[in-house]
Amino acid sequence: MLLLAVPAIAHADCRDLTKDGNSYTVCSFDPARADLRLFRVDGDDLLGSFRRVDQMLERDGKALSFAMNAGMFHQDRSPVGLYVEEFDQQMRIITSEGPGNFGLLPNGVFCLAPGGSAAVIESRGFADREGTCRFATQSGPMLVIDGALHPRFLPESDSLYTRNGVGVDEQGLVHFAISNQPVRFYDFGLLFRDALKTPNALYFDGKVSRLYAPDLNRHDGGFPMGPIVGAVVDLPR
């Protein structure tokens, strides 16, 4: 059973849905109307939590209406792959195969471009677009590539984790999703391909998957994170 309705929205549209017996929370945005950003540091200080990002934004009269961990990171919380914040490239893109989920090629880049558009792009095809993203984060593997599931996903896999990721549909809406129970890569890919209708979607992470969605009274805690994606709104005056 699938329960889903996606209007064109400026602010967070967060809702729970069920796909193939699995429960997910999805937050969707029109990037032309929502202020989507990536966060990692405040000056020389690592952020690492939704609360710290909110505290930083509060100085400018702003707050988060949504946030999620947004890419894999090393023990020191530095990004594993490409990371761009306000056009400042803090880590280069990695296109070689490697260990872990990040190296399970093809992996990809989530790009927020100036002018209010967003895209998920396979990493090796991203080289021609470097310098065009206001914000970008690389992760892996790709969940959906040009309408097809990642070729390494198995419907009978016994690898079950809470997972989160992002996809962009053909109307340009950005859909962030997190599973509310452990799921296979295969099932998570089907959510993006068949329910959210995103021809390209990217995995963010598994064991550290967390969501901040105040409209749903949800604020996941845990150890400090690396990159965070969030939607920024003005505080009431």
N, C-alpha and C positions, 0 to 999 in steps of 0.2 A: 504494500500500500504506500502511496506517495501523497504527502500533504504539502503543497507548495504554491505560493503566489508571489510574484516578484513585480511590484510596481516600479516605475522610475522614481528614484528617491534621492534626496539631497543629504539626509542624515541616516543614521544607522537603522537598517531594517533587519533586525535580528529575530529569528524564529527557530523553533525546533521542527524537525521533519523526520519522517521515517522512510527509509528506502531499503527494500529487500529484508525487512525485519531488523535493520540496524538503525539506531537513533543518532541523529546529528544535530548540531546547531549551526545555522548558516547566517552570516551577516553580509548584506549586499549594499552596494553603493554605486551611484553615478559619479565617476571621477571628475566629470566636468562641473559638478555642483558640490561635491564633498571635498574637504581639505584633508587628503590622505598624505601621510608622511611616514618616514622611517626614523627611528631613534636608536642611538647607541651610547652616546656620551653627552655630558653636560660640561663643557670646557674640558678639563683634564680628568673629570670624574666619570667612571662608568655608571650608567643608569641601572639596567638589569632588572627593573621591576616596573609594573604599571603605575604603582604609587609614586615612584621617583619621577617618572615622566610627567604625571599629573602635577606634581609639585613644581617641576621646572616650568611647565606651561602656565601655571597659576600666576607667575611673575608678570606675564603678558596679558592677564585677564582671560585666559583660555583654559580648556580642559579637554580630556579625552571623552568621546562618546562611545568608543570601541577601541580595543587593542588586542593584539595576538603576537606571540613569538613568530619571528619572520626569517628563519634561516638558521643553518647549523653554525656552530661556533666551537672554537678551541677551549681548552681548560682556562685560559686567561680571558675568555669571552670575546676574543677577536674573531671576525668572520672567517669561515673556511674558504669561501670563494668571493666573487665580486661583491663589493659593497660601495654604494655611492650615496652620499647624503648632501643635499643642496649643491649638486654638481661636483662635490669633492670626492674623488675616488680614493677610498681608504684601503681597498684591497683589490688586487687584479683578478681578472677572470681566469678560471682554471677549466681547461677543456680536455684534459687527459683522463683516462680511466683510472680508477683508484679503489681503495678499500671502502667498505661501508656504503650506506645508501647514497651519499653524495656522489660517489664514484660509479654508481650504477647507471652508466650512460644509456640514453641521453638524459642529461640534467638540464636545468634551465635558469632563466633570469626573470624575475618580476620587475617590471619597469614602470615607473610613474613619470610621464613626460610632462614638460611645461605645456600649458594650454589645456590641461585637463583630460588627458587620455592615459590609458593603461594597457599593458600587454604582457603576456607570458610568452617568452621566446626561447627556443632551444639554444643552448649555450654556444654551440659551434656556428650557429647561424646569427649569433648576436654580434660578431666582430664588426660588421658593417654599420652597426647602430651605436657603437660606443661613443660616448659624448652627447647622446641625445636624451639621456634620462636625468631628470632632476633628482630622483631617488631610484636606487636599484639594489636588489639583493639576489644572490645566486644560491640555489639549493638543489636538491635532487633526491630521488629521480623525478623526471617529468611523470605526471600521472596520465595525462592525455596528450598525444602529439598529432596534430592535424586530424582530430576526430577518432584516432585509434588509441587503445590502451597501450601502455608501455609493454613491449614484447616479452619482458621477463616476468610479468605478473601471472600468478597461478591461482585459479579459482579454488584449488584444494590446499593451498599453502597453510601451514600451521603457525606462521608468524603473525601473531595477533597483538596489536598495540593500539592505544589511543593515538590518533593521527590528526594532523591539521595541514591545511594547504590553501591554495588560491587558484582561481581560474577567471578568465574574462570571456564573456559570451559575445555573440555576434553583434549585439546591440551596444557593446562597449561597457556593460555593467560588470563590476568586479564582485566576485563571490568568494568570501572567506568561509571556510568550513572546518569544524572540528568534530570528531566522533565522540559520542557520549558513552562509548564502550569500546573495548578492543576490537579492531576490524583488520581484515587483510588489505594489502595494497590493492588487490583486484577489486574488492568491494568499494574501497574509497575512490578508485578510478571510475567505477560505474556511477557513483554519485555525481561526479563532475560531468562525465560524458552524457549520461542519460537523463539525469534529473535537473542539473543546473545548465545543461546544454552549452558547455564550454568546450570549444574545439581544441583548446590548449589549457592545461592545468599543471600546477607545480606543487610538489610535496614540500612542506616546510620542515616538519620533524615528527617524532614519535613520542619517546619517553618524556620529553619536556613540553609537550603540547599544552598550551594554556590560553584562556580566553578571558577578556574583560568586557562585559556587556552589561552596563548598569541598568538598562531597561529590562533586563531579565534577572536582575539582582544577582549577577554572577561576577565574581572576582577571584579567579583561580590563583592560588599561591604556590610557593615552592622555592627552590634554590634560584639564585640569580640567573638571568637569561642574557643572551647576546642581543642581536638585532631584534627590534620590536616594530611592528607596523601599527599605526593608529589613525583614527579619524579625529580631527580637532574641531572644536566648536567654541564659540564665545561664551564666557560665563555670564549669567544674568547680572544686570546692573541694578 
